[in-house]
Each structure stands twice: as structure tokens, then as C-alpha cells.
Amino acid sequence: MSEHNEIDRVSGRSTTGHEWDGIKELNTPLPRWWVLTFYATIIWAIGYWVVYPAWPLVSGYTTGLFQYSTRASVATDLADLEKLRGEKMAVLGNASLADIEKDPALLALARARGKTVFADNCSPCHGSGGAGAKGYPNLNDDDWLWGGSLDQIMQTIQFGARSGHAKTHEGQMLAFGRDGVLKKDEIVTVANYVRSLSGLSIAPKFDAAAGKKLFTENCTSCHGDNGKGNPELGAPNLTDQIWLYGSDEETLVETITNGRAGVMPAWVGRLDPVTVKALAVYVHSLGGGK
């Protein structure tokens, strides 16, 4: 390797004097415009650090000369929006759920507000259109765990289910297999009986009498004698082919064995009362409200 400056005879350009295995390193400086732009970005960055929040400290951060905060900017924008809505939302807040349903203007306002809130808070579980998913109820049909009237929907949104709130919906399905209440073959039998209540296919050698007996002894206290369910307990209707976790035998055996106890958060305190009311009206309007 040689280290003396020279002119490359092939390209006619100067080299740095470095050469490896016959490959010469050309001396090609960056264009002046590029270098000046690079220096300008450094100066811009220094200025940005001075005027805007930039550097973390032990218990905070440098606030900058402009004292700018994106959080404060968003809070200001939201406050301005609430001022614009203020009068209309006050009317909505003073109206009862029944009055909102009867007044086209209030109903349209509540649905518009509720739709936005639903997208921000409820769609991750129930889907953007409220169609639900496995383990999350479909809000478009007429099958409701805790009741589908406006007041019942309002109650559920406010306090949730098994959320820990003092007024939450309580009640959960027992783990009949895990707790040793039923044996594996008994669980399979009652699972097939539950499928028969919805007119679904059953195992070839299914004992209907034994299934009904097991169902009567263990399930009717919540689901009712005919499996129609009980909204006061959050016990689903087992006869309508609407299944929260699935209706195949394997899923039903899993459900009966280990029970179900899904949790819905309480939105009271997280959302203001007017917003909760609007959300209840919107959910009720999705198509399954009673």
C-alpha cells in the first residue's frame, strides 16, 4: 500500500494516496452545497434545543424558551371544542334517555357523540361496527347478557361487569370440571345437551335424558329450565344459536370445564355523565336495543 498523493491515470482524478490490491482511493470532497446544508442542520438543531422542550433531566425536561407542550396544545383544542358543544351537550345532559329517543335533534346529537366515543373506547373489543368477536358480545343483535333496554345498557356502560366497582354486574360461570363438580364424560354429555337446545348436531350416542338431568341439576339456576338465560345474572340464552365463545363441542366442553368470567371496565369516572348517556343511546341504536 502506498500513501503518497498522485493522479489516477485511468480517471485523471487525484487520490488520497491509499491503495489496496490495486484499488486506489479517490480524493472526492463532498459538494459545497451539501456541506453548507449539513452545517445549517446542526445550527437548526441547536436552535431547536433552545426554544423547544428537548433534553430529559433527572425529574423533568428542559422546557425551552417557547414553553411549548403538545399535551397542553391538545388540551386547549379540546377545551375549545367543548365550548362549542357546551350548550347542546348541556341540553343533552338534562334530558332523560326516553326524551332523547323521542327528540330527533337530541337523538342525532347523542348518536353522533356516541359514535365518536365508541370508536375511541369500545371498538378495540367490540369492533368498529359493534359486531363483536370471540369473547366480546355482538351489539348489533338482540341477544344481551345484562339486558338490552336503554336503562340496562346505561347501567352496564357505567359500572361494567365484574369490574370491581361497587355497582358492577356480578356473577360468573362456575368451573364445573376444574372444581370437580362434574366428570369429563358428564361435561361432554351436558355440552351435547346444550347444543341440542339450539338445534345443533349432537354426538351419535348422546344420552338426551342424562344430559337433561345434568343440565337441570347444575345449569337451570342461572340459565332457566328451558335455557333461555337470565339477564339479571348475565346468564346467556342457550337456545338462540348466538354464542359468545363458540358452539362447537370442544369449546363448550372448555367453557363448562373452566367457566367464564369476562370483565368489562366501568366507564363512570373515565367518561363524563353526558358522554356515557350519549354512548348508551348510540349502542342502543346499533340494531339490537330492546
N, C-alpha and C positions, 0 to 999 in steps of 0.2 A: 504494500500500500504506500503510495506516495502522498505527501502532504504539502505540495507546492502549488500555488495558483498557476493556471495555464488556460489556454484557449482550446476548447474541444474542436478537433479538426473536422469532425463529422457535422456538428450543429453550428459551429462557429461562435458558440457562446462560452463565456467564462465559467470556470468550475471553481469549487471550493478547495480543490487540491486533494480531495479524498477520492480514492479509487479502491474498489474491491472486486477482485476477479475480473478485471477489465471493464467494470461498470463505473463510470465517473459520476460524481455528484455535481450537478449543475448549480451554479450560483444564481438563483432566480428570486429576487426580492419580491415581496407582495406589492401589488399596485398601491400607489399613494392614496387613492380614494378609499381603498379598503382599510388601510392603516388609520386614516383620519376618522373613518366611521367607527372603527374599533375603539379609538380613544374617546370619541364622543359618547359611546355607550357606557364607558367607565365613568365619565363625568355625570351622565344622566343618572346612573345607579347611585352615585354618591349623593346627588341632589335628592333622589327619591328617598334614600335612607333618612335624610334630614327632615323632609317635610311630611312624610307619611309614617305610620307605625311600621316598624321593621324588625328590630332586634329583640329577642327574648332576654329577659332579666331573671333574677332569682325568683321574684314573686310577681312579675308582671312583664311589661314590654315597653320599649320606647314608643311614646305616643306621637311623636313628630310635631312639627310646627303647626300643621293644619288641624291637629287633633281629630283626624278623620276616623270614623268607625263604620264598617259596613253593617254591623249589627244595629247601631244607632240609626243609620240611614233607613234600614228596613223597618225599624220600629216607628220612625217618623212617617214613612209611607203608609204603614198600616193604620196609624192613628188618623192620618188624613182621610183614609178610606172609610174608617168608622164614623168620622164626622159627616161624610157624605151620606152614609147609610143611616145615621143616627135616628132621624125622625121616623123613617119607615120601620126600622128594627124595633123602635120603642112601641109602635103600634102593634107589631107582631108579638112582642113580649107581653103586652097587656091583653091580647086576645086568647081565648081558650082554644084548645085543639079543635073542638067542634065548630067554633066560629070561623077558624081558619079554613076548615074544609068547606064551609058554606060560602065564603067570600072569594070569588075568583081572583081578585087582585092580591089578597093576602096569601092565597094558595100558591099562586105563581111565584110570589116573593119567597115563600118558605121553601118551595121546591128548588128554586134557583140557588138559594143559600145552602140548602141541604145537600144538593148535588156536589157543590164545591167541597164542602166539609167531608162528605162521604169519600170523595176521591183522595183527599189528603189523609184520612184517618181509618177508613173502613175497607177500602179496596184491596190492601195487601192481603187480607184474609178472605173477604167475600167476593173479590173480583171487581173489576171496574163497573160492571153492569149488575152486580149483586147476585150473579149466578152461583156463587159459592164454589167449593172444591171439597175434596175428601176431608171430612172432619170439620168443615166450615159450612153452615147452613146456607141453602139457596133462599134468597129473599124475594124471588120472583114467583114462587108458587104459594099455595095456600096451606102449607104444612109448617106449623110453628111449634117449637119446643115449649116456649113460655107464653104463647098466645099471640095472635096477630091483630088485635084491635089497636087503635091509636094509643090508648092509655097503657096497654100492655107493652107495646113497642117502646113507648116513652120510658116506662119503668125499667125495661131491660137495658136500654141505652144508658140511662142514668147510673144504674148500680151494677150492671153486668151480671155474670153468672160465676159463682164460686170465686169472686174477685177479692174477697177479704173485706169488702165494705159491709157495714152493719146491716144494710138493707138489700144486699145482693140476693139473687136467686140461689138457693142452696139445693142440695140433693144430688146424688151421684149414683151410678150403677154399681152394684156390688160385683166383686171379682169372685164369681161362683166357683171357678176352678182353682185359682190361686189360693183362695181361703179355705178350700176343702169342702165346700158346701155340696158340690156335685162332682161325680166322677167323669172321666173323659167320655165314656160311652153315653152317659146321661146328657152331657153337654151336646154331643153330636145329635142325639135324639131331639132335644128341645130346639136346637138350631134348625133342624128339618121341619119341626112343627111351626116355628116362626115363619119359615119360608112358605109353608102351606097357607098361612093366613093371608098372604099376598097373592096366592095363586101361582107361586113359583114351583119349579120342578123339585122333587124330593128324591131321596135315596131309594133304590128299588125295594129294600126290605125294611123300610121305615115303619115303625110301630106307632100309628097315629094315637091310639089310646094311651100308650105310655107317654108320648110327647105332650098330650093334653094334660095328663095328670101332673107331670113335672112343671108344665107352664102354670097350671092352677096353683100349685103349692109354692112356687118361687117367684112368679112374674106378675101375677094379676094384681097384687097390692099396689103396683105402680102403673102398669100398662092397662089395667082393667080386664074384666072377664073375657072380652072379645078382642083384646089387644089394640083398642082404639086410642090408647095413650091418655095422659093426664097433664095438661099444661101447668097445673099448679105445682107439679113435681118435676117438670121438664122431661117427662117420660114420653118418647115419641110414639106416634101412631105406627103400629107394625103391620097394618093392613093395606096401605096405600101405595106400596112399591116405591116410596120415597125414603132412601136410606142415606144416613149421614156418613157412614163409614164403608158401605158396600153390603150387598145382599148375598154374595156367594157364600157357600157353606164354610169355607176356610176362614173368611173374615168374620162371619157370625160366631164361629167357634172361638176365635180370638177375642171377640167382644165379650162373649159370655164368660170366658175363662178369666180374663183380666179386668173386665169392667171398662167403663168410660167415664171420664170426668174432665171434659174440656173446660177451659177457662176463657171467659170474655171479660175484658177490663171494664171497670166502672169509669164512665166519661164525665160524671159530675165532678166538678173541680178542675178538670182538664179543659172542658169546654164551658162557655158561659150558658146560662139557662135558656136564652133566646136561641142560641145556636143548637142546643140539644133539642129544643122544640122543633126547629126547622128540620133537623136531621130525622126526627121521628116522623114528621109529615112526609118527607122525601121517601124514606124506607117504606112507609105505608102505601105510597103511590106507585111503588115498583111493580105492583100487579098482584101481590098475594095478601094484601091487607084485608082484614075482615071488618 
